[in-house]
Amino acid sequence: MPKAKRMRGATIGIVLIGVFLGGGGIAQGAPGETGRICYTINDLWRFLPEGRSYVHVLGHDDSRWEEVNLPHTWNALDPFDEEPGYRRGKSWYRKELFLPDALRGKQIFLYFEGVHQVADVYVNGKPAGRHKGGYTAFAFDITDLVQFDRERNANLIAVRVDNSHDPEIPPLDIGYAHYGGIYRDVWLMATDPVHLDVLDHASPGIYVDTPEVSGERATVRVRGTVVNDREADCELQIVSTVWDAEGMAVARLESSLHVPARQSKAFTHEGALAGRPQLWSPEHPYLYRVSSVVQEAGRSLDEVCVRLGVRWFEFDPDRGFFLNGEHLALRGTNRHQDYWGLGSAVPNWVHRRDVEWVKGMGVNFLRLAHYPQDPVVLDTADELGLILWEEIPVVNYITVSEAFTENCKTMLREMIRQHYNHPSVVLWGIMNEVFLHSRQGERTYSFEGEEEYLAAVAEFSRQLDQVVRREDPARVSAMALHGGDIYNQSGVADITQVVGWNLYHGWYFGSFDGFGPFLDKQHELYPKRCQIVSEYGGGSDSRLHSLQPDRFDFTAEWQRLYHESHLRQIEARPYLAATAIWNQFDFSQPRVGESIPHVNQKGMLTFDRKPKDVYSLYQANLSREPVLHIASREWSHRTGTNPDAPAGAGRQPVEQPVQVYSNLDEVELFLAGRSLGVKKPDEVCSAIWQVPFRDGWNILEARGQRGEERLSDRVEVHFTYRAPTLADPSVPFAELAVNVGSNAQFIDAGHLVWEADQAYLPGGWGYVGGHTRQYDGSNRKSLEIFGTDEDPLYQTYREGLEAYRFDVPAGYYEVELRLADYPLEKPGQRVFHIDVGAQRLLENLDLVRDYGPRHAAVRTVRTRAHGNEGVVIRFERVSGEPILSAIRVRKLQ
């Protein structure tokens, strides 16, 4: 079904009658006066970011409230500012709703695709209902609450939304933002009093599956419930027709139904498809549609249309995943729904484009982490051909209570019933890393003495698993584990039909080569268990690059090495049913964040959907289309030197690596039109050249061929040559910036390259004394530096240094020092002096006292270098050890 269109800042609801919809969610009706009518009511809401009482009543003045269109969240930017935390509480939305006379006599419903996380809905001052849970849809019958007043045909819809922490509602503790608001579409629905059930957990009202299916034959079963809201009994016929993609009827199923007044009755009918079925798969995502019509004496009262994909599958603990009888290696990724500047209030075109980004990377598997997602996401996965794992937001730990368990069961039923008809869905997830935290919500590595809690989690898991198996025995249950043996010890890992491991060897702990052996050990110990790698990944920042990448330096180069190693290990283990990268897109992580505050940067694309070079690694390895990509778009500004160049030699070429990802047999790389040679990409489709960059712009072009098709890719890299001897007159010194304490170059917004740190070399530059300090991400603390957007310059530093030297020629210079006290939080712990040349720049500098902990300090001074002295910055200890985060020296003309 077409979704709301945004036009000039307003969201226009389009009335749609008898339009085919996808596999779940809102279901549209048949054409005609008695058909089902649905349209969005997203535009012109009033919003109050307060939890006042009585504002839902008629007559309350909301003229000063903010005017908003849906989808909307009040946290779009809040989690990303420098203020601790973000707003979690109650807010109000109000809207006047005018109903046409054509809807008189119909049943009227409000249908919300998603409100985070508790919604209390009022119509004309009276309660319509409450829904708990921020990621599933819900519907309320408001027929008895609306009015058709000809003089003032208006109805007041008021919604109180609360995204506060609630120990009875998951998620309890998460590594992503708890965005509050009505952040998905809202629909008005009108049906005949006799209609297919709208209030069955906000499902489409019918459930379609294939009890028998093979490559030769398939039977289709349709189940549903008809509701009779009349005052009299009715005799009905239910006719379900299966249509192929060309619009031809390939099956017709019928049932007769007697439904007493003010009651409902279920129906089931099934029959065989005509001819051989067209099977749904990632390579051939063929979709039928099924329309179920409620008729009375030949007159249509209601109709619901859903999609049908005919397929079957199985998981094998030794051989992996099979679809339609053929082995299919599931290679995929995870997706969070938020987007930079929008939070969770993402328009449908962004949802659809996200899924297109996923499919375009060549993958066939997508885990919707860690919650049910927008209906358009699942519709698009059906259309493009992606296998889905969808899960409820039970993350990190649980509350041991009946209320929490029942809320989780309800969420699980809602997710399954709303998305039952999507052929893309194969796995229903019940939890993620539930032993990551203690029962008190604190990060823990030990559950000694917590046997009662472990038993409660196991029982909770069994109950959720039973819900999945009862609701949808044709699919499988799954859970994601974080790598601790506690899941095996407690028996929790044996409950679901498939287990997923979230593994970060070479990122949060260990090294790359620990990944495969861990999986092998699990396979050896639990040979009957079907295993998936549900998460693996490492973060990167497009501003950070290194010739010697290292763990947690956030360089694009380390991220690529990480994924190359894991790809090799994955392909060597055929028992893995599926693997999923963490994550497809960078996403919010308010309490932690990485080199970009409050953002998890493990994505294949940035938060605003710019592809990183690592994206092309997976394209080259997984796509059947020819791929040729020079992996230097993120590192388009570089610097370096030729240490062997003699003084007076001028600007020399400097060799640095350039990587190409390609699934072609051979690739040739050119620099300024000159061939650098032909290479065959290796087993992960990688080829590397040592490129002699020259000062200025360097044009790189890769060329290759598949059959008759010629491919090429072109990148321009700006290189700044720095002479090894700073006083070399053949390369006049202009400027040098250093990312102190780091192995990485940092490229700022003005394209200035801050070089990796080094020890002092006579004639050159560098530190004297001290030791490098780098954030260790294993403690998962926030990296944020206040007062700057260039956090990476402060997240590494040199501690205990005596001096920093630049052997520049005589002249006048500007020296910029950048400092931040990351590890210390109390004044007096670190006090020191800084001298620039003969001038004392800072005396008794106490960064915590003067600026506050983790706050950027920038001091600039002008100085003169005499003779061969150069520029020397000295550090003198008073208490603690002096530190320096970054330094820049610029020649003054």
N, C-alpha and C positions, 0 to 999 in steps of 0.2 A: 504493500500500500504506500503510495506517495506520502511523504511526511511533510511537516510544516515547512513553509518557505519563508525565509527572512527577507524583508523588503523595507528599506528605509527605516531600519531600527525596530520595526514592528513584526511580530510573528502572526501571519495570517492563517486562520483555520480554514481549511478547504472542506466543504461538505462533500462526502463521497458516499454514493449509494451503489451497492452491487459491485464493488471493486475487489478484485482478488488480493488477498493478503498472503504473507509468508507463513512459516510453520508455527507461529505462536503469537501470543499477545492479542491485540484487538482483532476481532474477526468481523468482516464486513458482510452486509446483507445483500439480498437479491434485489434487482430493479423492481420498481413498482411502488404503489402507495403503501403497501403493507410491509415493505422491506425494512431491513435494519438500516439505521442511519447513524453515522459516526463522523464527528469532526473535532479537530483540535480547538481548544480554548486557551491557547498559549499567550495571547496578546493582552496588553493593558491590565495587568495586575498591579495592585498596590502592595508595597512591602514596608514593614516596620521591623527594624532589627532589635526589637525588645520583646520581652515576654509578658506584656501587660495583660490584665484581666479584663474581661467583658468587651473587648474590642470586636468580638464576633457578632455582636447584637446589631439589629437594625437601628439605623439612625446615628450610629457612631460616625464622627467626622474623620475620614481618612484622606482628606484633600491635601494634607501636608505630607503624607507618606510618599516615599519614592515610587515612581512609576517604573515597572520592570516588565520585561517579556520573558517567558519561559522558553528554554530551560534557564534556571537561575540558581546561583549559589552565593551566599554572603562571604564565602572564604576563597574567592578566586585568587586574590593576592595576599590575603592575610597570613597564610603559612610561610610566606617567603620574605617577609620583612625582618628587621632586626629586633623587633619586640619578641620576647620569649612567648612561645606557644601561639595559639590562634583561637578565635572565638568559638566556643562551644556552649550552646544554650538554646533559648527559645526565641523564635521570631514568628511574625504573622504575615500571611498573604491574604488579600481580599480581592474579589472581583465581582462586578455586576454582570449577571448572565441573563440575556434576553432570550426567551423561548418562543418560537413561532407557533401559531395556532395549529400548524400541520402536525405538531407533536402531541396535541391533546389526545388522550385515550391510549397513549403508548406508555410502556415502562421506561423510565428515565434513569440512567446510571451515570455516575462519574467514574472514570477509569484513569488511574494514575500509574504511569510506567515506572516511576521511582521517586521516592521522597526520603531524604536522609535526616534522622532515621526513625523518629516517631512522628506520626501525622495524626492530628485530631481535626476532623472535617466537620464543618457546620454549614447548614443550608438554611437561610432565612432565620438565623439565630438558634436553630435547633441542631442537636448532634446527629450527624449522619453515620459516624463510625470512627474507629481508631485502628491504625495499623502500626505494627512494630516491625522494624527491619528496613534498612536503607537501600536494598538492592533488588527487591522483587516488586512486582506490580500488585495493585489491589484495586477493588471496585466496590462501590456502594450503590444500593438502590435508593434513589432520592425521589421516587415518584410521589410519595405522600408529603414531601416537604416543599415541592416547587409550586409556583402559582402561574396562572395565565390571566393576569389582570390586564384588560384591554387599555385602561387608562395609564397604568404604569406596569408594563410587562417586564419587570425586572426581578431577578433573584440574586440574593447575596450569598456568594460562596466565600467562606472564610476557612483558612487552614492554619492551624498552629503547628509549627515544625520545631522539633527539638533534636539537636545533635549532641546533647550532653552524654557524658559517660554514664552508662547504666549497667550495673553488674549482671543484669538478667538478659541483656541483649548483646549478641556478638556483632562486630568484633570488639574484644575487650582492650587489646593492646596491639597496635599495628605499626608497621613501618611505612605508612602512607597516610595522607591527610584524611581526616573525618569531615569532608566537606558537608556543610549544612544547606538545606534548601530543597525546593521543588526543581530538581535538576534534570528531569526527563519530561517528555510530553505528557499533557493532560488532555483527555478526550471526553466529550459528551457522547453518550450512546443512547439511542432510542430504539426499542424493539416492540413488536406486538406483545400483548399480554401473554400469548403463548409463544414461547421462544426457547431456543437452546440456552442452556444454563450459562449465565454471565458470572455468577458468584461462586463458581467452583474454583476457589483459589485464583481468581482472575485468569483462568485458563481460556483457551479459545472455545471451550464447550464441547468439542469432539476430540477424540484421540484415535489416530490412525496408525496401524502397524501392519506387518506382514508375517503372520504366524508360520507360513511355509514359503520358502523362497530358495530358488536355485537359478542357475543360468538358463534353465528351460522353462520354469513355471513359477508363478508367484500368486499367493492368495492375499487379499487385502481385507483387513478387519477394521470396522469403524464402530467406535463406542461413544456414547454421549448420554446426556440427560436433557429431557424436555421439561420445562417449567410451565405450569398452567396457573396464571394469576387471575383467571376469570372466576366468576361466582358460579359457573356451571361446568359440568364435566365436558370433555371433548374427545372425539374419535379422530385420530390422526394417522397419517402415513408419513414415514420418514424415508426419503429417497436420497441415497448417496451415489454420486456418479464420479468415476475416476476418469479424468481427461489426460491425454498425453500432451506433449509439448506443442503438437500441431493443432490441438483443440478437438481431437477426435475422442469420442467416448470409448473407453476400453473395458469398462466394468460398470454394472448398475446393480445396486443393492437396495432392498426394500424391507421395511418392517411396518406393521400396524401396531398402534399404541392407543390404549385407553388411559387417559390421564384425568383423575378426579379433580374437582374444583379446588383451587388453592393448594395443589400438591404438585409433586414432580415424579417423573418415572424415567428410569434408565432404559437404554436400548443397546443392542449389539447386533450387527449383521456383517457377514463376510461372504466373499466370493472370489473367483479366480480372475486375474487379468487376462484379456484376450491376447493370444500370441506370446512370444518370448518377451520377457521383461527387459526394459532398458535399465541396466544397473548403474547406480550412483557410485561414483568414486572421485578422488581428487583429479584424476585425468579426464574424467567424463562425468561431470556433475549434473546428471540428467534429472529433471524434476517433473513429476506428474503433479496434478492438483486434484484435490478431492472436495467436492461440494456436497454438503448435506442440507437438504431442504425439508422443512416442516410444512406439511400440506394438510388442509382440511377441506374435504369435498372438492378436491382439485384446485383449491386456491392456496397459493404460497403465503405462508405467514412469516417465515424466518429462514435465513440461509447463512451458513458459515462455510467459508472456503479456506483450506489449508494446503500446504505442500506435502508431497510424498516423495521420498527418495527410497528406491528399492535397493537394499544391500544387506549383506550379512557379514559378520566378522567373528574372529576369535583371537584370544591371547594364549600363547604357548610359552611356558617358562624357559624352554631351551631354544625355541626357534623364533620367538618374537610375535609380531602381529600379522594377521592374515585378514584380508578384505576380499570378499567374494571368491574365496577359495585360493587366492594368490597372496604370496608373501609381500608385505609392504613395509619397508623400513620407515617408521614415523620419525621425521626430523622436523623439529619445530621450535617454537618460541613461546613466551608468555606476554600477556598484554595487560597493562593498567589503563584505565579509561580516561585519565585526566590529561590536560593539555595546557601548555604555558599560557597564562593570561585568562584562561577560561575555567580553570579548576575542573570539576566534574561536570559542569554545565556545558556539555559538548554538543554542538548541533549534529544532526544526523549525517550530513555530508562528511564531517570529520570522522565519525565512526566508520562510515563506509570506506573512506580513503585509508584509514588505518588498516583495515582488513586487506585492502588492495596492496598496501606496503608489505604486509606479511606475505601474501601470496606472491608478490613480485620478487621476493627474496628467494623463491624456489622451494620454500618449505611446504609441508602438507599437514602440519599438526599445530594446533594453537591451544594453549591452556589459558583460560579466562581467569586470571588470578586477581584478587582472591575473593571473588564475589560474582553473582549473576550479573550479566551485562545487558546493555540496551538491546531491544529486539532487532534493531537494524543490523547489529553485529552478527547475530545468528543467521538472519536472512542472507546477509552477504556471504557468510561462510558456506551456507547451502549452495548459493549460486556459483561461487568461485571454486568450491571443492576443497574445504579444509576439515580435517578431523578435529573435533573439539573435546576438551576436558573442561567442564564447568563445575564450579564448586561454591559452597556457601562460606561465609566469612568467619569460620571458627579458626582463629589464628592465635598461636603462642600459648594460650592456656584457657581453662574453662572455669566457670563458677559451678561449684557442686551444689546444684539446687534443682528442684523440680521445674521451677519457672524457666530457668535458663535452658534446660533440656527440652521443654515443650516449645519454647520459642525457636530453638534450632530445628526441631522436627517440623514445625510449621514452615520455616524458611525453606527447608529441603523439599517439602511437598509442593510449595509454591513454585520453586525453581523447576522441579520435574514436570509438574502439570502445565506450567506456562510454556515450557520449551520442549515438551514431549515430541512434537511433530517435526522437529528439525533433524533431518538425516545426518547432519554434520556432527551431532552430539553422540559420543560413544562412551564417555566416562562421566560419572557423577561423583564429584569430590566432596568429602564430608569434613575435612579438616586439613590444616597446614601447620606443621611444626608445633604441635600442641604441647610438647615438652620443652620448648625453647625457654619458657619462663616457669617459675614456681607458681604454686596456687595463689601466692600473694602478688603475682604480676611482676616479679623481679627476675632478671636474667640469671640463670643458674646452670651449673654443670653437674649438680649432684642432687639426687632425690633420696638420700639416705634418711631413713626414719619417716618417709612419706608414703609408706605402703598403702595406707587408706586412700590417699589421693590417687595413686597409681591405679588402684582397683576401681575407683570411681570413674577415672578417665576411660578405662577399658570397658566398663559397663556402658558409659555414655557412647563410646564408639560403636559398640554392638547394637545399641538401640538405633543409632543413625543408619548403620549399615542395613539393618532390617527394614527401615523405611525405604531405602533405595530398592532393595530386592522385592519388596511388596509392590511398590509403585511402578517399577519398571524392570521386570525380570529379564528383558531382552538386552539391557545394557549392563555395564559393570560398575561396581563401586570402587572408589580409589581414595587414598590419602597421601599427603606429602610429608616426608620425614626429614629432619635436619641433619642426620648423620650420627646422632648419638645412639649408643647401644641400648639406651633405656627403652626404646620402642620394642626391641626384641626381648629384653628382660621382662617387661610388663605384659607381653603377649599382644600388645596393641597392633604390632606390625602384621599379625596373622589374621586380622579381622576382615579387612576389605579384600576384594578379589584381585586388586592390583595395588602395588605400593610404588610410590615415587620417592626418589632421594634428591634432596636439595644439597648439592655439593659444591664447595668453593676452594678446592685444592689449588694453591698458588695465588690465592687472593686473601681470604681471611686467615688462612693457616697453610702450612706445609708448602709443597711444591707441585707443579703440574703433574709429575709422574706418580703422585699418590692417588690420582683419580681412578684409573683403571684397576689397580690392585684392590682398592676398597670394594669396587663392584664385584670383582672376581671372588673375593672372600664371602660377600653376601650370597652370591650365587652358589658357592660351594656349601655354605652352611645351611641354606634354605633353598634347595634345588626345585621345590615345587612352587616357589613364589614367582609370580610374574612381576618383573621389575621395569620401572621407567626412571629415567633421570628427569625429574620434574623441574629442576633449576640447576644451572651452572653459569657462571659469568664473572666478569671483572670490569671495573669502571674505567672510563676515560674522559678526558677533557680535551677538546679540539685545540685548546691553547697551549697544551703541554706536549713536548716531543723530546726524544732522547736517542742518542746513538748508542747508549748503554742502558736500556730500560730495566726497571727493577720493580719488584712487587710494591704495590700501593704508591707508585709515583704518578698514577693517573694519566700516563702518556698513552697516546693512541697506539704506539708501538708495542707496549706491554699487553694491551688488550688484544691486539692481533696475534701476538705470540701465544697468549692464553688460549684463544679459540683455535688456533692452528693445532696446538698440542692436544686439546680435547677432541677435536675432530678426528685426529689420527687414532686416539684411544677408543673413541666411540665406534668407528668403522671396524675395529679389530674385535668387537664383541657382539656377535650376531644374536645373542640371547636378549639383548636390550630391545624391548618392544618399542620404546620411543625415547626421545630426548628433547628437551625444551630449554632454549637459551633464556637466561634471566638478564635482560628483558628486551622486548622489541623496541621500546621507547623509554628514554629517561622519564622519571616520574617524581612526584613529591615524596619527600622523606623529612618531614618537619623537624624531628628531634635529632636527626643525625646529619644527613647530607654528606657530601664529599668535598671535592675541591670547589664545587659550586654549592653554596649553602642551601640546605633544605631540599636538595635534589639528589636522587639516586641516579648515577651516571653510567649504569651498566647497559644502557640501551644500544641497539644497533642504529638508532636515530636519536637525535637530540629531543629535548622536551618540546620544541617547536617544529619537530619533524623534518630536520635536515639529516640526510643519511651520512653516517660516518663511513670511513673507508672500510671498516670491518664488515659492513653490510655486503660489500661486493665479494668478500671471502666466501660467504654462504651462497650468494648468487652463483659464483663460479663452480662451487662444489655440488649444488643441489638443483640448479635450473637446467632444463633441457635446451633452453635457448642459448645461443653463443654469447659469451661474456668476455669482455676485455676492459679492464679497469686499472688505471695507474693509481695506486694507493698513496697519493701524495696531495690530495685535495685539502686535507686538513693541515698539512705542513707546507703551505705555499710560500711561507717566508722563513728563510733559514739564515744562519750565519756560521762562520767557521774560519779556520786558518790552515795554512800548509806549514807545519813546523820545520820542514826541511828547506823552505825557501830562503835563499841568502838575502842579506840586507841589500836594499836597492833594486831588488828584482821586480818590484811593482806588484800589482794584483795578480795572484797566481790561481790556477784552477785548484779546487779542493774536492777530493773524492768523498762522496757520501752515498749511502745506499738509497735506492729507489726500488720499491716493490711493485709488482704487477700481479693481479689476480686474473686468471683466465682459464677457461675450459677448452681452449684451442690446443692443437697439438704443438704448435710452435708460435713464439712471439718474438718480434724484433723491436728493439727500442732505439729511438733516434733522439739525439740532442742537437737542436738547431739544424736539423736536416742531415746530420752525420750519424751513420749507424754505429751503435754500441754493441752490436752482436745479436745473434739469435739464440734463444734459450727455450728449452722444453720445461713447461711448468711441472712441479713435483706432485706428489700424491695428494696434496691439499691445494693444488692449482696455483701454486706460488712460484714466482721467478724473481730474482733479485739481481740488479746491476749496481756496480759501483760507478756513479755518475760524476764526472769532473765538472762540478758547478763553477761558473765564472761570475764575477761581480756583476750584478744587474739582473735582468730578466733572462731566464733560461726556458726555452720552449722544448718540452718533452712530448714525444709522440710514440705510441705503441701501435704496432700493426700486426695483423694476423689474418688468417683465412680459414673458413670452413666450407669445403666444397667450392662452389662458385662465389660464395658470399665473402666479400672483403670487409674487415672490421678495422677500426682505428679509434684511438682515444688520445686526447690532447690535454696537457696540463701546463700551465705557466708557473714557474717557481722563481721568486725573487731571492737572490742570494747576496748577502753583504759580506765582502771579504775583509778580514781583519789580519793585519800583518802580525807575525809572531813577535816582532820587536816594535813596540808602540811608537818609538821615536823614529822609525824608518821614514825618511822624507819622501820616498817613492810611493808611500801609501799614507798620505797625511791623516793624522788622527782627528776624528770628529766626535765620536761618542762611543761609549761602551757601557752596557747595562748588564748586571749580574744577578741571577736568581740564586742568592747565597744559600748554601747548604743543600742544594738540589742537584741531581744528575740530569735535570731536564731543562730544555729551553722553554721559556714562556713568551708567547706572542701576545702583546697587549692590543687594545682596541685601535691604537694608532699604527699597528704593524711593527712596532719596535720589538726586536728580539732580545729578551733578557737571557744571557748565556748561562749554561750550566756552570756550576762553581768549580774552582780548581785551586790547587796550592800555588803559592807564588813562585814564578820563574823569573830570574834576573832578566831585565829587558822587557819583560811582559807584565803580568799582573797576577793577583791572587791573594789568598788569605795567608796569614802567618799565625800558626798556633790554633789551638781550639779543636773542637770535634763537631761533626755534623749531627744534627738532630732532625729526624723526620717523623711525622705522625705515623703511629702504628694503628692501622684501622681495625685491628682485631678487638680493640676495646669498645668499638662502636660508639664512641663519643662524638659530639658535634665538633666539626672542624672550623666553624664559622669565625671569621675575623671581622669585627665591627668597624664601620667607618670606611669601607673600601669595597669595590667590586672585583679587585684583583687579589682575591684570597690566596691563590697558590704562591704568590710572592712571599707570603708571611707564614705559610703552613710548614715550610722547612726553614731552617736557620742554622747559623753556626754559633756555638756556645763556647765561651772561654777563650775566644780569639784575642791575640795581642795586637794585631794590626791588619789592615788591608792596604795593598800597595798597587799603584799604577805607575809604571815607569814611562810616563808620557813626556814629550819634549817640553822645554821651558815655555811658559805662557800662562794665560788666565783660564780658569776652569770653574765650572759649576759642579758641585758635588751634592748629590741627593741621597740621603740615607733613609731607609725604611726599616722600621722596627715594630715588633709586637711581642708582648710577653705571653706566649701561649700556655706554658705549663704552670706558671705561678699565679696565685690569686690574692696574695696579701702584700701590702706595702712593706718595704724594708727588706724583703727577701733577696732582691737583686738591685744593687745600686752601683753605678759606674760613671766614669767620665769619658768623653769622646773629644779628641783633639784632631783637627784637620790642619796638617802642616804645623805651623807655630801657633795656631789659633785654637783656643778652647771653645768648641762649639756647644757642648753640653756638660754641665757640672752637676754631679750627684743626680744623674738621671735615674729616676725610679718609674718605670713604665706603668706599673700597676697603680701607683699613687697618682701619677700625673695624667694618665689616659684611661686607666681601668684595664682589667685583664682582657686579653684577646682583642685589644683595640689598636688599629693601625696608627702609627705615628710616622710622620714624614717631616724631615728637616732638610732644608737646602741651604748651602753656604757657597759663597764664591771665594776662591783662593788663587794664589799664584804659585806656580812651580818654577823654582830657580835652578838654572844650570841643569845638572843631571839628577836632581833630587826626585823628580816626579811628584806625584800626589800621594801622600801617606796619611792614612786615617788610623789613629792609635786609640786603643781602648785600655782604660785603667780601672782595675777592680777596686771597689770600696767594700761591698758585701755581695756574696753570690758570685756568679760568673757573667761577664759582659756577653751580649748577644747582638747579632746582626742578621736581618732577614733579606735585604736586597740593597744594592748600591748601584748608582749610576753616575758616570763622570762624562761631562760634555765640555768640549772646547768652546771658549767664547771668542768670537771674532773681534 
